[in-house]
Amino acid sequence: FIFNFHVNHSLPDYDFIVKEPGNYKIILNTDSPAYGGHGRIEEKTIFITQYDEDKKVNRLKIYNTNRTALVLKRTK
C-alpha cells in the first residue's frame, strides 16, 4: 500500500523496502478515472525490485503521485 495525500506535492523516485524480490503490478489505483481520479498513472507499469547490497534489502522505486493511493501485488 502506498499513499500520498498531499494536495500538490508528488514524490519522484519514491523509494521503499519490500519483503520479497520480484515484479510488482498495480492492482488498485485511486487516480484511475473509474474512481474519479485524473488518470495520471500508467496502470500497466511493472515495478521491478532492486537489491540494496549495503542494507541487504529489496527496494522498489516509483513516482508517488499526489492525492493518490496505490496497491501493488508481487507477480513473480
Secondary structure as a PSIPRED ss2 file (coil, helix, strand):
# PSIPRED VFORMAT (PSIPRED V4.0)

   1 F C   1.000  0.000  0.000
   2 I E   0.000  0.000  1.000
   3 F E   0.000  0.000  1.000
   4 N E   0.000  0.000  1.000
   5 F C   1.000  0.000  0.000
   6 H C   1.000  0.000  0.000
   7 V C   1.000  0.000  0.000
   8 N C   1.000  0.000  0.000
   9 H C   1.000  0.000  0.000
  10 S C   1.000  0.000  0.000
  11 L E   0.000  0.000  1.000
  12 P E   0.000  0.000  1.000
  13 D E   0.000  0.000  1.000
  14 Y E   0.000  0.000  1.000
  15 D E   0.000  0.000  1.000
  16 F E   0.000  0.000  1.000
  17 I E   0.000  0.000  1.000
  18 V E   0.000  0.000  1.000
  19 K C   1.000  0.000  0.000
  20 E C   1.000  0.000  0.000
  21 P C   1.000  0.000  0.000
  22 G C   1.000  0.000  0.000
  23 N E   0.000  0.000  1.000
  24 Y E   0.000  0.000  1.000
  25 K E   0.000  0.000  1.000
  26 I E   0.000  0.000  1.000
  27 I E   0.000  0.000  1.000
  28 L E   0.000  0.000  1.000
  29 N E   0.000  0.000  1.000
  30 T C   1.000  0.000  0.000
  31 D C   1.000  0.000  0.000
  32 S C   1.000  0.000  0.000
  33 P H   0.000  1.000  0.000
  34 A H   0.000  1.000  0.000
  35 Y H   0.000  1.000  0.000
  36 G C   1.000  0.000  0.000
  37 G C   1.000  0.000  0.000
  38 H C   1.000  0.000  0.000
  39 G C   1.000  0.000  0.000
  40 R C   1.000  0.000  0.000
  41 I C   1.000  0.000  0.000
  42 E C   1.000  0.000  0.000
  43 E C   1.000  0.000  0.000
  44 K C   1.000  0.000  0.000
  45 T C   1.000  0.000  0.000
  46 I E   0.000  0.000  1.000
  47 F E   0.000  0.000  1.000
  48 I E   0.000  0.000  1.000
  49 T C   1.000  0.000  0.000
  50 Q E   0.000  0.000  1.000
  51 Y E   0.000  0.000  1.000
  52 D E   0.000  0.000  1.000
  53 E C   1.000  0.000  0.000
  54 D C   1.000  0.000  0.000
  55 K C   1.000  0.000  0.000
  56 K C   1.000  0.000  0.000
  57 V E   0.000  0.000  1.000
  58 N E   0.000  0.000  1.000
  59 R E   0.000  0.000  1.000
  60 L E   0.000  0.000  1.000
  61 K E   0.000  0.000  1.000
  62 I E   0.000  0.000  1.000
  63 Y E   0.000  0.000  1.000
  64 N E   0.000  0.000  1.000
  65 T C   1.000  0.000  0.000
  66 N C   1.000  0.000  0.000
  67 R C   1.000  0.000  0.000
  68 T E   0.000  0.000  1.000
  69 A E   0.000  0.000  1.000
  70 L E   0.000  0.000  1.000
  71 V E   0.000  0.000  1.000
  72 L E   0.000  0.000  1.000
  73 K E   0.000  0.000  1.000
  74 R E   0.000  0.000  1.000
  75 T C   1.000  0.000  0.000
  76 K C   1.000  0.000  0.000
